[in-house]
Amino acid sequence: MNKVHVKKNDTVVVLSGKDSGKKGKILKVITEDMKVLVEGVNISKRHTRPRPPKIPQGGILEKAQPMSSSNVQLVCPKCSKPTRIAHKQNSEGKNERVCKQCGEVI
């Protein structure tokens, strides 16, 4: 199983692509493909026919598409800077994610 460096509900900044520089919250992490779904980023338009139970009115729907997890970087909630993650053990022996900029636990 692959390991992704970000988790659901983390705030990230996009590093490359058409949406580079935008910030957003992670809605979903797809570990099999190493992809993440970021709110308001990598939006595509889909032309949809009316489907009465789910979509009563058709039209052009906008949907966020998954992007590679290597194209996003975590934003520290304390110092609000894009940062890499260090892993350290706390006093109980559990691993914690630590900001490399300010040293705070994420």
DSSP file (Angstrom, degrees, kcal/mol; ACC not computed):
  #  RESIDUE AA STRUCTURE BP1 BP2  ACC     N-H-->O    O-->H-N    N-H-->O    O-->H-N    TCO  KAPPA ALPHA  PHI   PSI    X-CA   Y-CA   Z-CA
    1    1 A M              0   0    0      0, 0.0     2,-0.1     0, 0.0    31,-0.1   0.000 360.0 360.0 360.0 137.8    0.0    0.0    0.0
    2    2 A N        -     0   0    0     29,-0.3     2,-0.5     1,-0.0    32,-0.1  -0.453 360.0-133.5 -82.1 155.2    1.3    3.5   -0.9
    3    3 A K        -     0   0    0     -2,-0.1     2,-0.4    31,-0.0    -1,-0.0  -0.938  12.7-157.7-114.0 127.3    1.7    6.2    1.6
    4    4 A V        -     0   0    0     -2,-0.5    27,-0.1     2,-0.1    31,-0.0  -0.854  15.2-140.0-104.0 139.7    0.4    9.8    1.0
    5    5 A H  S    S+     0   0    0     -2,-0.4     2,-0.3    64,-0.1    -1,-0.1   0.518  81.7  58.5 -80.2  -5.3    2.0   12.6    2.9
    6    6 A V        -     0   0    0      4,-0.0     2,-0.2    67,-0.0    -2,-0.1  -0.851  68.0-150.5-122.7 160.6   -1.3   14.5    3.4
    7    7 A K    >   -     0   0    0     -2,-0.3     3,-1.6     1,-0.1    19,-0.2  -0.753  36.6 -72.9-123.2 169.7   -4.6   13.6    5.1
    8    8 A K  T 3  S+     0   0    0     -2,-0.2    19,-0.2     1,-0.2     3,-0.1  -0.350 117.2  22.1 -61.6 143.2   -8.2   14.4    4.7
    9    9 A N  T 3  S+     0   0    0     17,-2.4    -1,-0.2     1,-0.3     2,-0.2   0.449  89.7 134.8  73.4   5.2   -9.2   18.0    5.9
   10   10 A D    <   -     0   0    0     -3,-1.6    16,-2.3    16,-0.1     2,-0.5  -0.549  57.4-125.0 -74.3 147.9   -5.6   19.2    5.6
   11   11 A T  E     +A   25   0A   0     64,-0.4    64,-2.8    14,-0.2     2,-0.3  -0.848  38.0 178.2 -93.4 130.4   -5.1   22.6    3.9
   12   12 A V  E     -AB  24  74A   0     12,-2.8    12,-2.2    -2,-0.5     2,-0.4  -0.866  26.0-137.1-130.1 161.8   -2.8   22.4    1.0
   13   13 A V  E     -AB  23  73A   0     60,-2.5    60,-2.2    -2,-0.3     2,-0.4  -0.963  27.5-120.7-117.7 139.6   -1.3   24.7   -1.7
   14   14 A V  E     - B   0  72A   0      8,-2.5     7,-3.0    -2,-0.4    58,-0.2  -0.657  22.4-169.9 -82.9 130.9   -1.1   23.5   -5.3
   15   15 A L        +     0   0    0     56,-3.5     2,-0.3    -2,-0.4    57,-0.1   0.797  62.6  13.3 -92.0 -33.1    2.5   23.6   -6.7
   16   16 A S  S    S+     0   0    0     55,-0.7     3,-0.3     3,-0.1     2,-0.2  -0.938  88.1  49.6-144.7 164.0    2.0   23.0  -10.4
   17   17 A G  S >  S-     0   0    0     -2,-0.3     3,-1.4     1,-0.2    -3,-0.0  -0.523 100.6 -43.2 103.1-171.7   -0.6   22.9  -13.1
   18   18 A K  T 3  S+     0   0    0      1,-0.3    -1,-0.2    -2,-0.2     0, 0.0   0.725 137.6  47.3 -68.7 -21.5   -3.3   25.3  -14.2
   19   19 A D  T >  S+     0   0    0     -3,-0.3     3,-1.9     3,-0.1    -5,-0.3   0.041  78.5 152.2-106.4  24.8   -4.3   26.0  -10.6
   20   20 A S  T <   +     0   0    0     -3,-1.4    -5,-0.2     1,-0.2     3,-0.1  -0.303  64.9  25.1 -62.5 138.1   -0.8   26.5   -9.1
   21   21 A G  T 3  S+     0   0    0     -7,-3.0    -1,-0.2     1,-0.3     2,-0.2   0.217  91.0 125.3  95.0 -13.5   -0.7   28.8   -6.1
   22   22 A K    <   -     0   0    0     -3,-1.9    -8,-2.5    -8,-0.1    -1,-0.3  -0.512  50.0-142.9 -80.2 147.4   -4.3   28.1   -5.1
   23   23 A K  E     +A   13   0A   0    -10,-0.2     2,-0.3    -2,-0.2   -10,-0.2  -0.814  29.5 152.1-106.6 150.5   -5.1   26.9   -1.6
   24   24 A G  E     -A   12   0A   0    -12,-2.2   -12,-2.8    -2,-0.3     2,-0.4  -0.985  41.6-100.2-166.7 168.0   -7.8   24.4   -0.7
   25   25 A K  E     -A   11   0A   0     -2,-0.3    14,-2.9   -14,-0.2     2,-0.5  -0.775  39.0-114.0 -98.6 141.6   -8.9   21.7    1.7
   26   26 A I  E     +C   38   0B   0    -16,-2.3   -17,-2.4    -2,-0.4    12,-0.2  -0.629  30.7 179.6 -77.6 124.2   -8.5   18.0    0.9
   27   27 A L  E     +     0   0B   0     10,-3.3     2,-0.3    -2,-0.5    -1,-0.2   0.781  66.8   4.3 -91.9 -33.0  -11.8   16.3    0.5
   28   28 A K  E     -C   37   0B   0      9,-1.2     9,-2.7   -21,-0.1     2,-0.5  -0.993  56.8-147.9-156.0 144.3  -10.6   12.7   -0.3
   29   29 A V  E     -C   36   0B   0     -2,-0.3     2,-0.8     7,-0.2     7,-0.2  -0.979   7.4-161.7-117.3 125.9   -7.3   10.8   -0.5
   30   30 A I  E  >> -C   35   0B   0      5,-3.1     5,-2.2    -2,-0.5     4,-0.7  -0.865   9.6-178.9-107.2  96.8   -7.0    8.0   -3.0
   31   31 A T  T  45S+     0   0    0     -2,-0.8   -29,-0.3     1,-0.2     3,-0.2   0.796  74.3  62.9 -71.5 -28.9   -4.1    5.9   -1.8
   32   32 A E  T  45S+     0   0    0      1,-0.2    -1,-0.2   -31,-0.1    -2,-0.0   0.884 118.2  27.2 -63.9 -37.2   -4.1    3.3   -4.6
   33   33 A D  T  45S-     0   0    0     -3,-0.4    -1,-0.2     2,-0.1    -2,-0.2   0.383 105.8-120.5-104.8   1.7   -3.4    6.0   -7.2
   34   34 A M  T  <5 +     0   0    0     -4,-0.7    35,-2.5    -3,-0.2    36,-0.4   0.916  68.9 136.5  57.1  45.4   -1.5    8.5   -5.0
   35   35 A K  E   < -CD  30  68B   0     -5,-2.2    -5,-3.1    33,-0.3     2,-0.3  -0.864  40.1-157.6-123.6 156.6   -4.1   11.1   -5.8
   36   36 A V  E     -CD  29  67B   0     31,-3.0    31,-2.8    -2,-0.3     2,-0.6  -0.950  14.6-136.9-130.9 152.6   -6.0   13.7   -3.8
   37   37 A L  E     -C   28   0B   0     -9,-2.7   -10,-3.3    -2,-0.3    -9,-1.2  -0.951  25.2-164.8-110.5 114.3   -9.2   15.6   -4.3
   38   38 A V  E >   -C   26   0B   0     -2,-0.6     3,-1.5    27,-0.4     2,-0.2  -0.843  25.0-110.2-107.2 135.0   -8.9   19.3   -3.4
   39   39 A E  T 3  S-     0   0    0    -14,-2.9   -14,-0.2    -2,-0.4     3,-0.1  -0.428  98.0  -0.3 -65.8 124.5  -11.8   21.6   -2.8
   40   40 A G  T 3  S+     0   0    0     -2,-0.2     2,-0.3     1,-0.2    -1,-0.3   0.575 109.6 106.4  77.3  10.5  -12.2   24.2   -5.6
   41   41 A V  S <  S+     0   0    0     -3,-1.5    24,-0.3     1,-0.2    -3,-0.3  -0.938  73.3  15.2-125.6 146.1   -9.1   23.0   -7.5
   42   42 A N  S    S-     0   0    0     -2,-0.3    23,-2.4     1,-0.2     2,-0.3   0.937  80.8-176.0  60.5  51.2   -8.8   21.1  -10.8
   43   43 A I  E     -E   64   0C   0     21,-0.2     2,-0.3    -3,-0.2    21,-0.2  -0.603   8.1-171.8 -82.8 134.9  -12.4   21.7  -11.8
   44   44 A S  E     -E   63   0C   0     19,-2.8    19,-2.6    -2,-0.3     2,-0.4  -0.912  19.1-126.5-122.7 156.1  -13.8   20.2  -14.9
   45   45 A K  E     -E   62   0C   0     -2,-0.3     2,-0.4    17,-0.2    17,-0.2  -0.840  20.8-167.1-104.1 138.5  -17.2   20.8  -16.6
   46   46 A R  E     -E   61   0C   0     15,-2.9    15,-2.9    -2,-0.4     2,-0.6  -0.989  17.2-138.9-128.4 125.8  -19.5   17.9  -17.4
   47   47 A H  E     -E   60   0C   0     -2,-0.4     2,-0.4    13,-0.2    13,-0.2  -0.742  32.4-171.4 -83.7 120.8  -22.5   18.2  -19.7
   48   48 A T  E     -E   59   0C   0     11,-3.1    11,-2.6    -2,-0.6     3,-0.0  -0.919  20.3-136.1-124.5 138.6  -25.3   16.1  -18.0
   49   49 A R        -     0   0    0     -2,-0.4     2,-0.2     9,-0.2     6,-0.1  -0.544  44.2 -88.2 -82.1 154.9  -28.7   15.0  -19.1
   50   50 A P        -     0   0    0      0, 0.0    -1,-0.1     0, 0.0     7,-0.1  -0.471  40.8-174.5 -65.1 131.2  -31.6   15.3  -16.6
   51   51 A R  B  >  -F   55   0D   0      4,-3.2     4,-1.9    -2,-0.2     3,-0.3  -0.927  19.2-144.5-125.8 102.9  -31.9   12.2  -14.4
   52   52 A P  T  4 S+     0   0    0      0, 0.0    -1,-0.1     0, 0.0     5,-0.1   0.759  88.6  42.9 -48.7 -46.1  -35.1   12.7  -12.4
   53   53 A P  T  4 S+     0   0    0      0, 0.0    -2,-0.0     0, 0.0     0, 0.0   0.967 133.2  15.1 -68.0 -47.1  -34.2   11.1   -9.0
   54   54 A K  T  4 S+     0   0    0     -3,-0.3     0, 0.0     1,-0.2     0, 0.0   0.928 138.7  24.1 -92.0 -51.8  -30.7   12.5   -8.6
   55   55 A I  B  <  +F   51   0D   0     -4,-1.9    -4,-3.2     1,-0.2    -1,-0.2  -0.830  61.4 176.0-120.1  90.3  -30.3   15.3  -11.1
   56   56 A P  S    S+     0   0    0      0, 0.0     2,-0.5     0, 0.0    -1,-0.2   0.846  75.5  41.9 -66.0 -31.5  -33.8   16.7  -11.9
   57   57 A Q  S    S-     0   0    0     -6,-0.1    -6,-0.1    -7,-0.1    -8,-0.0  -0.968  79.4-152.0-118.5 126.6  -32.4   19.5  -14.1
   58   58 A G        +     0   0    0     -2,-0.5     2,-0.3    -8,-0.1    -9,-0.2   0.112  38.4 110.2 -75.5-163.8  -29.5   18.7  -16.5
   59   59 A G  E    S-E   48   0C   0    -11,-2.6   -11,-3.1     2,-0.1     2,-0.7  -0.890  73.4 -28.9 132.3-161.2  -26.9   21.2  -17.7
   60   60 A I  E     -E   47   0C   0     -2,-0.3     2,-0.4   -13,-0.2   -13,-0.2  -0.855  59.1-168.1 -98.4 113.7  -23.3   21.9  -17.2
   61   61 A L  E     -E   46   0C   0    -15,-2.9   -15,-2.9    -2,-0.7     2,-0.4  -0.807  13.0-140.2-103.1 141.6  -22.0   20.7  -13.8
   62   62 A E  E     +E   45   0C   0     -2,-0.4     2,-0.4   -17,-0.2   -17,-0.2  -0.866  24.6 178.3-102.0 135.1  -18.6   21.5  -12.4
   63   63 A K  E     -E   44   0C   0    -19,-2.6   -19,-2.8    -2,-0.4     2,-0.3  -0.998  29.6-120.6-139.6 137.7  -16.8   18.8  -10.5
   64   64 A A  E     -E   43   0C   0     -2,-0.4   -21,-0.2   -21,-0.2   -22,-0.2  -0.623  30.5-151.2 -76.9 133.4  -13.4   18.6   -8.8
   65   65 A Q        -     0   0    0    -23,-2.4   -27,-0.4   -24,-0.3   -29,-0.1  -0.764  22.8 -98.3-104.6 151.1  -11.1   16.0  -10.3
   66   66 A P        -     0   0    0      0, 0.0     2,-0.3     0, 0.0   -29,-0.2  -0.336  39.4-167.0 -65.4 148.9   -8.3   14.1   -8.5
   67   67 A M  E     -D   36   0B   0    -31,-2.8   -31,-3.0   -26,-0.0     5,-0.1  -0.914  33.3 -80.9-132.3 162.0   -4.8   15.4   -8.9
   68   68 A S  E >   -D   35   0B   0     -2,-0.3     3,-1.5   -33,-0.2   -33,-0.3  -0.327  31.0-134.5 -63.9 139.9   -1.4   13.8   -8.0
   69   69 A S  G >  S+     0   0    0    -35,-2.5     3,-1.1     1,-0.3    -1,-0.1   0.698 102.9  67.8 -70.0 -17.3   -0.4   14.1   -4.4
   70   70 A S  G 3  S+     0   0    0    -36,-0.4    -1,-0.3     1,-0.2   -35,-0.1   0.646  91.3  62.7 -75.8 -12.5    3.0   15.2   -5.4
   71   71 A N  G <  S+     0   0    0     -3,-1.5   -56,-3.5   -56,-0.1   -55,-0.7   0.381  97.1  68.6 -91.8   3.8    1.6   18.4   -6.8
   72   72 A V  E <   -B   14   0A   0     -3,-1.1     2,-0.4   -58,-0.2   -58,-0.2  -0.911  61.3-160.5-123.4 152.2    0.4   19.6   -3.4
   73   73 A Q  E     -B   13   0A   0    -60,-2.2   -60,-2.5    -2,-0.3    11,-0.1  -0.996  27.7-109.9-131.9 137.4    2.2   20.8   -0.3
   74   74 A L  E     -B   12   0A   0      9,-0.5     9,-3.0    -2,-0.4     2,-0.5  -0.337  23.0-142.4 -65.7 140.6    0.8   21.0    3.2
   75   75 A V  B     -G   82   0E   0    -64,-2.8   -64,-0.4     7,-0.3    -1,-0.1  -0.932  21.5-123.4-105.0 125.1    0.1   24.4    4.8
   76   76 A C     >  -     0   0    0      5,-2.4     4,-1.5    -2,-0.5     5,-0.1  -0.471   9.9-146.6 -67.6 130.5    0.9   24.6    8.5
   77   77 A P  T  4 S+     0   0    0      0, 0.0    -1,-0.1     0, 0.0    29,-0.1   0.761  95.1  48.1 -70.1 -22.9   -2.1   25.7   10.5
   78   78 A K  T  4 S+     0   0    0      1,-0.1    -2,-0.0     3,-0.1    28,-0.0   0.954 128.5  18.0 -81.4 -54.7    0.1   27.5   13.1
   79   79 A C  T  4 S-     0   0    0      2,-0.1    -1,-0.1    25,-0.1    -3,-0.0   0.520  92.5-137.2 -97.4  -5.2    2.5   29.6   10.8
   80   80 A S     <  +     0   0    0     -4,-1.5    -5,-0.0     1,-0.2     0, 0.0   0.825  59.6 128.2  50.0  40.9    0.3   29.3    7.7
   81   81 A K  S    S-     0   0    0     -5,-0.1    -5,-2.4    -7,-0.0     2,-0.2  -0.926  70.1-101.8-117.6 147.4    3.3   28.6    5.4
   82   82 A P  B     +G   75   0E   0      0, 0.0     2,-0.3     0, 0.0    -7,-0.3  -0.508  57.1 170.8 -64.3 134.2    3.7   25.8    2.9
   83   83 A T        -     0   0    0     -9,-3.0    -9,-0.5    -2,-0.2     2,-0.2  -0.958  36.6-117.9-146.2 159.1    5.9   23.2    4.6
   84   84 A R        -     0   0    0     -2,-0.3    16,-1.5   -11,-0.1     2,-0.4  -0.525  39.8-114.1 -88.2 167.2    7.4   19.8    4.4
   85   85 A I  E     -H   99   0F   0     -2,-0.2     2,-0.4    14,-0.2    14,-0.2  -0.877  21.3-164.0-112.8 135.0    6.5   17.3    7.2
   86   86 A A  E     -H   98   0F   0     12,-2.8    12,-3.2    -2,-0.4     2,-0.5  -0.881  15.8-139.6-107.5 148.3    8.9   15.7    9.7
   87   87 A H  E     +H   97   0F   0     -2,-0.4     2,-0.3    10,-0.2    10,-0.2  -0.943  29.3 166.4-110.7 123.0    7.8   12.6   11.7
   88   88 A K  E     -H   96   0F   0      8,-2.1     8,-3.1    -2,-0.5     2,-0.4  -0.939  33.4-118.0-132.5 155.7    8.7   12.5   15.4
   89   89 A Q  E     -H   95   0F   0     -2,-0.3     6,-0.2     6,-0.2     2,-0.1  -0.768  25.5-144.0 -94.0 138.3    7.7   10.4   18.3
   90   90 A N    >   -     0   0    0      4,-2.5     3,-1.5    -2,-0.4    -1,-0.1  -0.198  40.2 -83.6 -86.4-173.3    6.0   12.0   21.3
   91   91 A S  T 3  S+     0   0    0      1,-0.3    -1,-0.1     2,-0.1    -2,-0.0   0.756 129.3  54.9 -66.4 -24.1    6.4   10.9   24.9
   92   92 A E  T 3  S-     0   0    0      2,-0.1    -1,-0.3     1,-0.0     3,-0.1   0.516 119.1-108.7 -86.1  -5.2    3.8    8.1   24.5
   93   93 A G  S <  S+     0   0    0     -3,-1.5     2,-0.3     1,-0.3    -2,-0.1   0.500  74.7 133.8  92.1   4.9    5.7    6.6   21.6
   94   94 A K        -     0   0    0      1,-0.1    -4,-2.5    -5,-0.0    -1,-0.3  -0.640  58.9-113.5 -88.2 147.3    3.2    7.6   18.9
   95   95 A N  E     -H   89   0F   0     -2,-0.3     2,-0.3    -6,-0.2    -6,-0.2  -0.589  34.8-170.3 -78.8 139.1    4.4    9.2   15.6
   96   96 A E  E     -H   88   0F   0     -8,-3.1    -8,-2.1    -2,-0.3     2,-0.5  -0.938  24.2-120.2-127.4 151.3    3.4   12.8   15.0
   97   97 A R  E     -H   87   0F   0     -2,-0.3     9,-3.0   -10,-0.2     2,-0.4  -0.802  33.8-167.3 -89.7 131.5    3.6   15.1   12.0
   98   98 A V  E     -HI  86 105F   0    -12,-3.2   -12,-2.8    -2,-0.5     2,-0.3  -0.953  22.5-117.2-125.0 138.9    5.7   18.2   12.7
   99   99 A C  E  >  -H   85   0F   0      5,-2.7     4,-1.2    -2,-0.4   -14,-0.2  -0.552  14.0-151.5 -71.6 132.6    6.1   21.4   10.7
  100  100 A K  T  4 S+     0   0    0    -16,-1.5    -1,-0.1    -2,-0.3   -15,-0.1   0.696  92.3  53.6 -78.4 -18.7    9.6   21.9    9.4
  101  101 A Q  T  4 S+     0   0    0    -17,-0.3    -1,-0.1   -20,-0.1   -18,-0.0   0.952 129.6   7.3 -78.9 -54.0    9.2   25.7    9.5
  102  102 A C  T  4 S-     0   0    0      2,-0.1    -2,-0.1     0, 0.0    -1,-0.1   0.578  91.3-123.3-111.1 -11.6    8.0   26.4   13.0
  103  103 A G     <  +     0   0    0     -4,-1.2     2,-0.2     1,-0.3    -3,-0.1   0.533  60.6 141.9  83.4   6.2    8.4   23.0   14.7
  104  104 A E        -     0   0    0      1,-0.1    -5,-2.7    -6,-0.1     2,-0.3  -0.493  57.9-105.9 -81.8 151.6    4.7   22.7   15.8
  105  105 A V  B      I   98   0F   0     -7,-0.2    -7,-0.2    -2,-0.2    -1,-0.1  -0.592 360.0 360.0 -76.0 133.8    2.7   19.5   15.8
  106  106 A I              0   0    0     -9,-3.0    -8,-0.1    -2,-0.3    -1,-0.1   0.411 360.0 360.0 -94.4 360.0    0.2   19.3   12.9
